[in-house]
Amino acid sequence: MSNFTKEIIVALIPGGRKVRLVESFSYYVGKTDYLTDHGIVITVPVGFVSDGASIPRFAWPIIGSPLTGKYRAAAIIHDYCYFMQMFSREISDMIFLNAMKVLKVSKWKRYIIYWSVRLFGCLAWGNRQR
C-alpha cells in the first residue's frame, strides 16, 4: 500500500508562487502494475523547490490553487519526479495519480489534474531534458 512518511513542511519563497521544503519527506509507492513488483521509496530532499500543481488561475475556484488542497504533497512528489527524471513521464504521472488517491483527493478532481498533466506535462518534461 502506498503512503507518505509524514506531513510536508514547506516555506513560501517570497515574491513568488513557489515553496521550498524545510524537511525532506518520502512517498512509498507500493506494488503496482506500472512500476515494480516490490514498490519503491521516493525521497524529496530538504531545499527542493516546487511550484505545486500546475493549475491555471481560471480553474482555481473549482480545483484549488497550486499550493493548497489535498494534492499539494502529491504535486511536490510529481515535480521532483519530473526534475530528476528517474522514471518515464508516463510513470511519473501515474505516481502523481496514485499519490492523489492516497491523499483522498476526490476522484473527479484527481482525474482532471492527472489528464491535464498527461496532455500538457510534456512542456515541463521537455524543458528539463534540455
C-alpha positions, 0 to 999 in steps of 0.5 A: 500500500502506498503512503507518505512518511509524514506531513510536508513542511514547506516555506513560501519563497517570497515574491513568488508562487513557489515553496521550498521544503524545510524537511525532506519527506518520502512517498512509498509507492507500493506494488503496482502494475506500472512500476515494480513488483516490490514498490519503491521509496521516493525521497524529496530532499530538504531545499527542493523547490516546487511550484505545486500543481500546475493549475491555471488561475481560471480553474482555481475556484473549482480545483484549488490553487497550486499550493493548497488542497489535498494534492499539494504533497502529491504535486511536490512528489510529481515535480521532483519526479519530473526534475530528476527524471528517474522514471518515464513521464508516463510513470511519473504521472501515474505516481502523481495519480496514485499519490492523489488517491492516497491523499483522498483527493476526490476522484473527479478532481484527481482525474482532471489534474492527472489528464491535464498533466498527461496532455500538457506535462510534456512542456515541463518534461521537455524543458528539463531534458534540455 
